[in-house]
Every structure is written in structure tokens, then in C-alpha cells.
Amino acid sequence: MFDLHGKVALITGGSRGIGRAIALRLAEHGADVVINYVRHRRDAEETVAAIEGKGVRCMAVKANVAREEDVTRIFDEIRTVYDHLDILVSNAASGVLKPVMELTTRHWNWAMDINARALLTLTQNAVPMMAKGGRIMAVSSLGAARGVENYTVVGASKAALESLVRHLAVEFGPLGINVNTISAGVVDTDALKKFPNRNEIIDVSLKRTPLGRLTTPEDVANLALFLCSDLSTMIQGQVIVVDGGYAIQG
């Protein structure tokens, strides 16, 4: 059920955090992996080595997925090695954490481009390589549906991402392509360190999570693996939350 041998997966933002965990989990089950990164070359090299240690092939492509020409180049490089793509995970994310009155048009466009529009460009390039069907996943956050301090442009871009997933699911379902969103709870990654109230966020999450711990990158990766399996064939256009129950308490 979880045999991914012969599959090829692209994970954007795959050198660290959640992206790295997903890449490793898919590799453990036989998938060849392409990871994308922007700045952290050493992390990318270490991740490639870890993935290849699972007995599969891995390549890293430096690219900014907010730029269409960079996304095109990612796929150009993929096609030099593979003639198909089975799994796309749009995980790369960015944005500024500021009060509303300090936000600019540049902040808005940056968050929308990398967190939402990138999925559109990635999908347009990936679908022609998914002739036998495939899986497309976008990684979102609870801030897409909930108000979070200083999270305005990121939350709005994640909401746009989730809406885009639903439209993609309708259009590409007939092609045998499943498209879904993974919405993660509070995960203590490098991204969380950018929040000025990080400690408060962690404390509140621990108190309000019925299962009593933070979500880990591996928890998110386990859900991604499930969505790559035949067990998830009839899950389409959904936002699936992995947060230990945090969101159910209002």
C-alpha cells in the first residue's frame, strides 16, 4: 500500500523542516526525490545524502518558486533524468510577520506569489508529466482559516492556496490526479523562530492540544505518505488537518 518504487516526487522547500521530513518519508518507501531549495545549500546537500542513504536517487535544484522562469527550470532539470512525475508537494513558503498598518504591496505580492501562485505554476508544469495520474499536495497552516496575530498576508495567501487546491482538484480529477491540502498545526521549525511570540505560541498550543504535544515534521510527512498511497484514492480537494486536535477547540 505504501510502495512508491518507480515513483518520482518533487518537494519544494525540501531541504529543511516539513519539506525535508516529507522527502525522507517518501524516499523510505522507494520514491526517487527531487528537492528544491533557495538559500541553504549545505542543508540541501545533507538532505540529498540522507535520501540517497535510503537507496533511492535524489537531486537538488536551486530555484525560487515565486518566479515562473525558475519553476520552468526546475522541470527542465527533472526532464533530463525522468520522463514522468508522480508526486508534487508544494511546501516552500515565506512571508512577513507584521501588523496590518505596516504592510505594503510588496509584502502582499511576495506572500501571494510564493505561497499561492507558485502552486499554479508548479501544477501547470507537473500535469503534462503525470500522464498516468499522480498526487499533488499543498502544505498550508491553520492561519488560512483563523485569525493569527501578525499573520495577515501569510494567512490570506494560505487561504488562497487552499481555494486553488479545490479548483485544481475539480479540473484534474478526471485525469486521475488527486489534489489535496495538508494543514499543519504548530510545528517547531525554523519558520516558527521568526515569530516574535514563538514561546507563547508553543505554550498555548501545548495547553490546547488534546494529544498533549506539538505537531512534528514527521507527523506531517506521515500524512503526505498516506495521500500518496492507494488508500487515499477517493480523497480529493480536501483540507486535511494534522494538529493533534488543536483546532477543534475553537
N, C-alpha and C positions, 0 to 999 in steps of 0.2 A: 504493500500500500504506500510505502514511503520510499520506494526505489526510484531514484532520479538518475540512474545511469543513462548516459546518452543525451541527457538534457543540458541545455546551456542557459545560464542565468546571468542577467545584468543587474547589479545593485549599485545605485548611485549613492554617493556618500558612504561607500562601503569600506573605508579604511579604519573607521573608529566607531565606537558606540553601538547603537542598534544595527546600523548597516553591517558592521563587521560581524556581529553575532549572527545575523541572518545569513551572511555569506558563508560563515563556518558551518552553520547547521545544514545548509543545502549541500555543501561540499561533503559533509559527513555521510550524506545519503547518496553520493555519487555524481552530483551535478558538477560540470565544469563551470567556472565562475569568472565573470568579468567585473572588476570593481572600478568605480570611478572615484577620483579624489580631486581636490583643487590645490591645497597648500601643503598638506602634511605627507611629504614624500616618504619619510622614514616609516611612518605608520603604515603607509600603503605597502612598502616593501616587506615589512614584518607580517602584514596580513596575507600577502601573496605567499610568503614562505609557510605560514601556518596552514593555509588552504592546500598548498601543494603537498604538505605533510599528510594530508588526508588521502593522498593517492590520486588526485584529480588535477586537471590543468587549471591555471589561473593566469589572467593578465590584468594589469592595472593601466588605466587610461586617465591621464591628467586632463581635466576639462571642466569648464564652468557651465553647468546645465541651464543656467539662466540665459545663455547665449545660443541661439539656434545653430550658428555655424559650429560651435563646439559639440553640440549634440550630433550633428551630421558627421563630424569627425570621429566621434565615439563609434558610430555604426560602420563607418568606413574601415576602422581598425578591426572591428569584430568580424567583418566580412572577409578580411584577409586570412582568417583562421577558420571561421564557421560559416556554413551556408544556411543556418537556421538559428532562431532564438526561441526558447520555450517559456522563459520566466523573466519578467521585468518588475523590479522593485524600485519605485520612485521614493527614495528615502532622503536624499540631500535636502537640507532645509537651512534657512537663515532668516534674518530679520532683526530689527532694532527693538529694544525694550524701553519705551519712553511714554510719558504721559501724552494724552491726546494733543494738548496745546503745543507740544514740542515737535510734533510730527510734520514732515514735509512730503511733497510729492515724490521726491527721490526715495524716501523711506517706503512709501506705499508701493511704488513701482518695483523696487528691489524685492520686497517680500512677495508680491504677486508673481513676479517673473520666476523666481527660484522655487517657490513653494507650490504654485498652482500651474502657471503656464508651462513650466518645464515638463509636466506630465503629458500635456497635449503634444508637445514636440517629440518627446520620447516615444509616445504611442504611435504617432504618425510614422516614425522610423521603424518601430518594432513590428507593427502589424504585418507589413509585407514579408517579414521573416518568420511569421507564425502561420504558415500555410496549413499546418496540421493542428491548429489550435494552440492555446497557451494560457498563461496566467499573468495578469497584470495586477500589481498591488501598489497602493499608495499609503505611506505612513503619515498619519495625522496625529492630532492631540485633542484632549478634552476641551481645549480653548477654542475649538471650532464651534462649539455649541454652548459654552459657558463663558461668563464674563470673568476675566483674569486681569489683575492689576498690571498695567504697563504692557499688555499683550495685544493691544488693539490691532495693529497691522498684521501681526503674525496670525492672530485668531481669525481675522477676516480672510486672510489668504488660505488658511486651512479649511475654512467653511467653503470657499470657492473650490478648493481641491476636492472636497467630498461631493459637492454638486457635480463637478466634472466627472467624477468616477461613475455616478449614476447614469449620466448621459452616454459615456463610453460603454457601459455595460449593456445598454439598450442597443446601441449600434453594432457592437462587435460580438454579442452573444450568439447571433446566428452563424458566426464563423468559428464557433467553438472556443471562444476566448472568454475566460472568466475575469471579471474586473471587480475588485473589492478594495475597501479601505480598512487598514488596521489602525485603530485609535488607541494609543498607549497612554496609560496613566503616568504618574510621576516616576520618571526613571532618572537615577542619579548619574548622568553622563556629563561630559564636558559642557554640553549646551546648558545644562541646569546651573552650572557655575557662573553663567553670565547674569543670572537673576540676582539683583541686589538683596532680595529677601529669600535667598535659597534655603537657609536654615529653617526659616518659618514655614516655607512650603513643605519641606521634608517632615517637620514636626507635625503639621496639620494632617498631612497625608497618612502618616503612621497612626495617628489617633482615629482617623475616619475610615481607614481601610479595614473591612471586616476580617480579611485574612491576615492582618497584622504586620505586613511588611511592604516595602516598596516594590513596584514592578521592576524587573531586571531586563536587560537587553536579551537575555536568553529566553525569558517568558515571551517576549515579542517574536523572537526567532521561532519558537515552537509553534506559534500561531501561523507564521508565514509558511512553515513546513506543512502544516495541515492544509492550508489553502493551495499548496502545490500538489496535493495528493488527490487521488480519485475519490476520497471520502467527501470532498468539498464540491463535487461536480455541480450540484444544484444550489450553491450559494452564489448569488450574482447581485452586484450593485449594492452591497450592504456595507454598513459601518460596523465593524466588529471590535468591541472594546475589550482590552486586556488591562485590567487595573485592580484586580483583587476585590472588586466591589465598591471602590471609592465613589464612583459616580452615582450609585443608586441611592445615596443618602442626601440628595438634594444640593 
